[in-house]
Each structure stands twice: as structure tokens, then as C-alpha cells.
Amino acid sequence: MSGFFCYFYFVKIFFVDCFDAVRPLDKLTFPLTSFNKKSLYPFTFIKSCLDLRVGILTLREKWHRLTSVFDLELAEGEVLEDGAVWVTKHVVPSETFLRAVLAMEEGDVLRCGGMIIALRYNRSCALKLKDITEGIALLKGVEDLFLLTGAEIEHDFKLLAAKTSINNVSPTNQLIGTAFYIAEQVTMECATLNSTSGPIYIDEGVTIMEGAHLRGPLYLGKGAVVKMGATIYGNVSVGRKSVVGGEVGNAVIGDFSAKGHHGYLGCSVIGDWCNLGAGTSNSNLKNNLKTVSIYDYKLEGFRDTGLLKCGVFMGDYTRTGINSSLNTGTVIGIASMLADTSFYAKFVPSFAWVFNGDTQHYNFDKFMEYLETLYMSKNEELPERHKRELNQLNKKYN
């Protein structure tokens, strides 16, 4: 298992993907229900849960920030010692959770939402189950990535911005409310920003073009671009150097992704390096007003989210053609190309080439050639680790 240690007043925390293979839990006298990272596929195919952004920061960044608030030290390691705490990676770190961890005695097992989320290990101690119900957020499924966005933007805003900061804002803009952080080198003219329903955090180098209307909670990552006339309704997090146009609400857009044209994106999560062709829109509400089911990689089938509104979940490196229509609760794997103009299937696997009603396997060499060109166009270098992982995934799904 991979992970890293956090030192909390001489308590070490070791992160694990799940507890199913943790030997001390063999001694449990109560049922073990553990998180499985497949529940967050396609977004954890080639990245750790800790590197998912929820709000302004990734989970890993939240841990680092909180350790500085609590005067804690971080270090790498994989050795389990008496007194160490194991924590599942899908816990969204917070002051409440850290206090619960610090209060654990050796042998304590924390359970939240029916899942084991933390264990303080001691080889000679009996295990004691403790339920924790308040103030803990978990990424149990892909929909939690957009459901938690608004609240986590507010949490991260308080963590990062001690007070309102507005740098060199042109008088052509209209700012409503007081909860703003606008970094240096932001280019913005003739835009409307409303923070009365939540904070707006605009990172360095962002460009917001004329006529854009933005409502909080909202995060715009470094170098992001908001196109002319864009409408962002709030509860939206946009990654580094991504492009946003059209209508967006209750959505997460990863790094280096583009939704640069008209079309609606709502109650959705878009991965890194994705591109939505002009006119691409998604449905987030069924005509019969029933709850939405989505494909779950862990279950290898569909499950009911219990949500009336639920949009599209698109893995890294996936593209749609112009005027693409994405159905309510659509899940799309990584490295796919969707080039139809009718509604796509509610589940599209990874490395799929969809055209004219037919789905074929995306030629891997052609995909990698495209990916190398894409990275070069952004003056970025495709990590060797990603090349290996994509090759392994391609072999698995070919």
C-alpha cells in the first residue's frame, strides 16, 4: 500500500486506499465495511484519492494546510508502528476530523456512514468501535465531488484567505458582496461577480472576459479563462489553465480542460485534459422526476444515487464532438472520443471511440500521439508514470 505519514503530537497517520487487507482488522467482532477507490473511478484510475480537488484544494493540499494550522509535521513512510493511525484516503480532512483522530486511544476504530475510516493501531490492544457522525465529509461516490464543492470552497476560502483581498480590479467590473479573493495578474473587464451566496476565489493569472456573470461559491484556478458571456451559477470549481464558457453550475472541471463554448454543464464532474466540443450539453434531471442511477465501477453495474439532479462524470483525456448530448447520470471513462450528435449511452468505457452509433476501441498509438501533441501545445510534459499507467489500462480494457 502506498501512503504517507503525518505526525500529530507524536501520532503518525498512515493513509490507505481501503481497510479490506489491513491485518489488525481481522480481529474485528463487528462487520467491516471499507471504502474502495473503484467507487471514485474514472477519476482515480491514474491518480490517488488524495489528489482529487474538492473545493479549492486537493485532499492532499488540505492535509498539508491543516498540519500547518495544527503545528504538525509531515513525513514519508510505510512502516506501521504501535500508536500509528491508519486513515482511508477518501476522508475529506477537517479540523473536526483531526480532533477526533487526536482523541483516539490505541485500539480505537472510527466508523462514519457505515464505513471504517480510521484505526489507531496497537498489536496488543483489543479493537474498540466508535461511531462518529457529525462534521465528517467522505467521498463515497463520484457524485460527492460536485455535492461537496460549495461547502469545501467556503471551508478552503477561510483557510486560505484570512480577509478579503482585491488586487487592481478595474472599475468596469461590478462586485456584489464582500467575500472575494482576487490574486495578482488577474485580467477582468465588464464582469459581474456576486459573493452574497458564497465566496469567490480567483487565483493568479486568471482571465475573465467581458459580459461574464459569476456567482459564488466559486474557485477559478491559476491561469483559467472565462469566456465572454459565460454564466457561472455557483458551487463550481475550475482547475488550472482550464477554459469555461456557456452555462455552468454545481460542477467541477479539472486542470487543462476546456468547455469553451455555449452549452450547459451542471451537477457534473469533468476530469483533467478534457475537451467539450461546441454545443455540448448535459441533462441533469429526468423527465419523470425520478432519482438518477449511475454506473459504479466497484459494483460493475448501476446504482441509484438518490439524487433528483445528477449530470455527467467524465474521466481524464476524454473529448466530445460538437453538439454532443450527454444523458442524465452519464459516466464516461478516460481517454475516449465521443463524436456522435445523438445521446450517448449512460456508460461509456475507457479508450472508446464512439462515432455514427458505433463504439470501437480507441487505437492506443493514435491516442498517445494525440496526447503528446496536446501536452506540447500547453508547454507541458506528459509524465512517464502516466504513460505507463495508461498503457496498463489500455491492455486491461482492450
C-alpha positions in Angstrom: 0.0 0.0 0.0 1.2 3.5 -0.8 0.8 6.4 1.6 2.5 9.0 3.7 2.7 9.7 7.4 1.5 12.8 9.3 2.8 13.4 12.8 0.1 14.7 15.1 1.7 15.3 18.5 3.8 12.1 18.1 0.9 10.3 16.5 1.6 9.0 13.0 -1.2 8.8 10.4 -0.8 6.4 7.5 -3.1 6.7 4.5 -4.6 3.6 2.9 -6.9 3.1 -0.1 -9.1 0.6 1.9 -9.1 -1.4 5.1 -10.0 -4.8 3.5 -6.4 -6.0 3.6 -5.4 -4.5 6.9 -4.4 -7.4 9.1 -5.4 -5.9 12.5 -9.0 -5.7 11.4 -9.1 -9.5 11.1 -9.8 -9.3 14.8 -13.0 -7.3 14.4 -16.1 -8.7 16.1 -18.3 -6.4 14.1 -18.9 -6.2 10.3 -16.2 -4.5 8.2 -17.4 -2.1 5.5 -14.5 -0.4 3.9 -14.0 2.2 1.1 -12.8 1.0 -2.3 -11.2 3.5 -4.6 -13.1 1.9 -7.5 -16.1 3.9 -6.2 -14.3 7.0 -7.5 -13.4 5.6 -10.9 -12.9 7.1 -13.5 -11.2 9.9 -11.5 -8.9 7.6 -9.6 -7.8 5.4 -12.5 -4.4 7.1 -12.6 -4.4 9.3 -9.6 -4.7 8.9 -5.8 -7.9 10.0 -4.0 -5.6 12.4 -2.2 -5.0 14.3 -5.5 -8.7 14.9 -6.2 -9.7 18.6 -5.8 -12.7 19.2 -3.6 -13.4 22.9 -3.4 -10.2 25.0 -3.9 -7.7 22.4 -2.7 -7.0 18.8 -3.3 -7.3 16.4 -0.3 -3.5 16.2 -0.2 -3.2 20.0 -0.1 -5.9 20.2 2.6 -3.9 17.8 4.8 -0.7 19.9 4.3 -2.6 23.1 5.2 -4.2 21.6 8.3 -0.9 20.3 9.5 0.5 23.9 9.5 -2.6 25.1 11.3 -2.2 22.4 14.0 1.6 22.8 14.0 2.1 19.2 12.7 4.9 17.7 10.7 4.6 15.6 7.5 7.0 12.8 6.5 7.1 9.9 4.1 7.0 6.3 5.2 5.2 2.9 5.1 6.0 1.2 8.4 3.1 0.5 10.8 4.0 1.1 14.4 2.2 0.9 17.7 0.3 4.1 18.2 0.1 4.9 14.5 -3.3 5.8 13.0 -4.5 4.5 9.6 -6.9 6.7 7.7 -8.7 6.0 4.4 -7.9 8.4 1.6 -11.5 9.3 0.9 -11.9 11.3 4.1 -12.1 15.0 3.4 -9.8 16.4 6.1 -11.1 19.0 8.5 -10.4 20.4 12.0 -13.2 18.3 13.3 -11.7 15.1 11.9 -8.2 15.9 13.2 -9.6 16.5 16.7 -11.4 13.1 16.5 -8.1 11.5 15.5 -6.1 13.2 18.3 -8.7 11.9 20.8 -8.3 8.3 19.6 -6.9 5.8 22.1 -4.9 2.8 20.9 -7.2 0.1 19.6 -9.9 2.6 18.6 -11.6 2.1 15.3 -13.7 5.1 13.9 -16.7 4.4 11.7 -18.6 7.0 9.8 -21.6 6.5 7.5 -21.3 2.7 8.0 -17.6 2.7 6.8 -14.4 2.2 8.8 -12.4 5.4 8.3 -9.6 5.3 10.9 -7.8 2.8 13.2 -5.2 3.6 15.9 -3.1 0.5 15.9 -1.6 -1.4 18.8 -0.8 -5.1 18.3 -1.6 -5.9 21.9 -4.9 -3.8 22.3 -8.4 -5.1 21.7 -10.2 -3.1 19.0 -13.0 -0.8 20.1 -15.5 0.6 17.6 -16.5 4.2 17.9 -19.1 5.9 15.6 -18.6 9.4 14.5 -21.5 11.2 12.8 -21.0 15.0 12.8 -18.6 17.2 10.9 -17.0 14.5 8.7 -17.3 14.5 4.9 -16.5 11.5 2.8 -16.0 10.8 -0.9 -18.2 7.7 -1.1 -19.0 8.1 -4.8 -18.3 10.3 -7.8 -21.3 12.5 -7.2 -19.8 13.7 -3.9 -17.1 15.5 -5.9 -19.7 18.1 -7.0 -22.1 17.8 -4.0 -19.3 18.9 -1.6 -17.8 21.6 -3.8 -19.7 24.6 -2.5 -19.2 23.8 1.2 -15.5 23.0 0.6 -14.9 26.2 -1.3 -16.2 28.0 1.7 -14.0 25.9 4.1 -10.9 26.4 2.0 -11.6 30.1 1.5 -11.5 30.6 5.3 -8.3 28.5 5.4 -6.5 30.4 2.6 -7.9 33.9 2.7 -7.9 35.5 6.2 -9.6 38.6 4.8 -11.0 40.0 1.6 -8.2 40.7 -0.9 -8.9 42.6 -4.2 -5.9 43.4 -6.3 -6.2 46.0 -9.1 -9.8 45.4 -10.1 -10.9 47.6 -13.0 -13.9 49.9 -12.2 -15.6 48.4 -15.3 -16.5 45.4 -13.1 -19.3 45.1 -10.7 -18.6 43.3 -7.4 -21.5 42.4 -5.2 -20.9 41.3 -1.6 -17.6 41.2 0.3 -16.2 37.6 0.2 -13.6 37.9 -2.6 -10.0 36.9 -3.1 -8.7 38.2 -6.3 -5.0 37.4 -6.8 -2.3 39.3 -8.7 -2.2 39.4 -12.5 -5.9 38.8 -13.0 -7.3 40.3 -16.2 -11.0 41.2 -15.8 -13.2 43.7 -17.5 -17.0 44.3 -17.6 -17.8 41.3 -15.5 -20.3 40.8 -12.6 -19.2 38.9 -9.5 -21.7 38.1 -6.8 -20.4 36.7 -3.5 -23.6 37.0 -1.4 -24.3 33.3 -1.7 -20.7 32.2 -1.2 -17.1 33.3 -1.6 -15.3 33.8 -4.9 -11.6 32.9 -5.1 -9.8 33.9 -8.3 -6.3 32.6 -8.5 -3.2 34.1 -10.2 -3.2 34.7 -13.9 -7.0 34.2 -14.5 -8.6 36.0 -17.4 -12.3 36.8 -17.2 -13.7 38.3 -20.4 -16.5 40.9 -20.9 -20.0 40.1 -20.0 -19.3 37.1 -17.7 -21.6 36.7 -14.8 -20.2 34.8 -11.8 -21.8 33.7 -8.5 -20.1 32.1 -5.5 -19.2 29.7 -4.1 -16.6 29.7 -7.0 -13.0 28.8 -7.5 -11.1 29.7 -10.7 -7.7 28.0 -10.8 -4.4 29.5 -11.9 -4.4 30.6 -15.5 -8.0 29.7 -16.1 -10.0 31.6 -18.7 -13.7 32.5 -18.5 -15.1 33.3 -22.0 -17.3 36.3 -23.0 -20.9 36.0 -21.8 -20.2 32.9 -19.6 -22.7 32.3 -16.8 -21.5 30.5 -13.7 -24.2 29.9 -11.1 -22.1 28.8 -8.2 -20.8 25.7 -6.5 -18.2 25.5 -9.2 -14.5 24.7 -9.1 -12.4 25.2 -12.2 -8.9 23.8 -12.4 -5.6 25.2 -13.5 -5.5 26.7 -17.1 -8.9 25.4 -17.9 -11.4 27.3 -20.2 -15.0 27.9 -19.3 -17.9 29.3 -21.5 -21.6 28.9 -21.7 -23.6 27.9 -18.6 -22.1 26.1 -15.6 -23.5 25.3 -12.2 -22.8 22.8 -9.5 -19.8 21.4 -11.3 -16.1 20.5 -11.1 -13.8 21.0 -14.1 -10.3 19.6 -13.8 -6.9 21.0 -14.9 -6.2 21.9 -18.5 -9.8 21.1 -19.6 -11.9 23.1 -22.0 -15.6 23.9 -22.0 -15.0 27.0 -24.1 -18.3 27.2 -26.0 -22.0 27.6 -25.4 -23.8 24.6 -23.9 -24.9 23.6 -20.3 -22.8 21.7 -17.8 -24.5 21.1 -14.4 -24.3 18.7 -11.5 -21.2 17.2 -13.2 -17.5 16.4 -12.8 -15.1 16.7 -15.7 -11.6 15.3 -15.4 -8.2 16.7 -16.4 -7.2 17.5 -20.0 -10.8 17.0 -21.3 -12.4 18.9 -24.2 -16.1 19.6 -24.7 -16.9 20.4 -28.3 -19.1 23.4 -29.1 -22.7 23.0 -28.1 -22.0 20.0 -25.8 -24.7 19.9 -23.1 -25.7 17.5 -20.4 -29.1 16.7 -18.8 -29.2 16.6 -15.0 -32.9 16.0 -14.4 -35.0 13.1 -15.7 -38.3 13.8 -17.4 -40.2 11.7 -14.9 -38.5 13.5 -12.0 -37.3 10.2 -10.5 -33.9 9.7 -8.9 -30.8 9.2 -11.1 -28.9 6.0 -11.4 -25.2 6.0 -12.5 -22.7 3.3 -13.4 -20.5 2.3 -10.4 -17.2 0.6 -11.2 -17.0 -1.0 -7.8 -20.4 -2.7 -8.3 -19.8 -3.2 -12.0 -23.3 -2.1 -12.5 -25.7 0.8 -11.9 -26.7 2.2 -8.6 -29.3 4.7 -7.5 -27.7 7.9 -6.3 -30.9 9.1 -4.6 -30.4 12.4 -6.3 -33.0 14.2 -8.5 -30.3 16.1 -10.2 -27.1 14.4 -11.4 -25.2 15.1 -14.6 -22.1 13.7 -16.3 -18.9 12.2 -14.9 -16.1 12.3 -17.5 -12.6 10.8 -17.0 -9.3 12.4 -17.9 -8.3 12.9 -21.5 -11.8 12.4 -22.9 -13.3 14.6 -25.7 -16.7 15.2 -27.1 -17.6 16.4 -30.6 -19.7 19.4 -31.5 -23.4 19.3 -30.4 -22.8 16.3 -28.2 -25.8 15.4 -25.9 -25.0 13.7 -22.6 -27.8 12.0 -20.7 -28.7 12.3 -17.1 -26.2 10.4 -15.0 -23.7 9.5 -17.7 -20.4 8.0 -16.7 -17.5 8.1 -19.3 -14.1 6.5 -18.8 -10.7 8.0 -19.5 -9.2 8.5 -23.0 -12.3 8.3 -25.0 -13.5 10.2 -28.1 -17.3 10.8 -28.4 -18.2 12.1 -31.9 -22.0 11.5 -32.2 -24.7 14.1 -32.2 -27.4 11.8 -30.6 -27.5 10.9 -26.9 -24.6 8.7 -25.8 -25.0 5.5 -23.7 -25.2 6.2 -19.9 -21.9 4.3 -19.5 -19.1 4.7 -22.0 -15.9 2.7 -21.2 -12.4 3.9 -21.3 -10.5 4.0 -24.6 -13.8 4.2 -26.5 -14.1 5.7 -30.0 -17.8 6.5 -30.5 -19.0 7.5 -33.9 -22.1 7.1 -36.0 -23.8 4.9 -33.4 -20.8 2.5 -33.2 -18.3 2.1 -30.4 -14.8 0.8 -31.1 -11.6 0.6 -29.1 -9.5 3.8 -29.5 -6.3 2.9 -31.2 -3.7 3.3 -28.4 -0.9 4.5 -30.6 -3.1 7.2 -32.1 -4.3 8.2 -28.7 -0.8 8.6 -27.3 0.3 10.6 -30.4 -2.6 12.9 -29.8 -1.8 13.1 -26.1 1.8 14.0 -26.7 0.7 16.8 -29.1 -1.8 18.0 -26.5 0.7 18.3 -23.8 3.2 20.1 -26.1 0.5 22.6 -27.1 0.2 23.6 -23.4 4.0 23.6 -22.9 3.7 20.7 -20.5 5.4 17.3 -20.5 3.4 14.1 -20.3 4.7 12.3 -17.1 6.3 8.9 -17.7 4.2 7.5 -14.9 1.0 8.4 -16.8 2.3 6.8 -19.9 2.9 3.5 -18.1 -0.5 3.6 -16.3 -2.4 4.4 -19.5 -0.6 1.6 -21.3 -1.6 -0.8 -18.5 -5.2 0.4 -18.5 -5.4 0.1 -22.3 -4.2 -3.6 -22.1 -6.9 -4.2 -19.4 -9.7 -2.7 -21.4 -8.6 -3.9 -24.9 
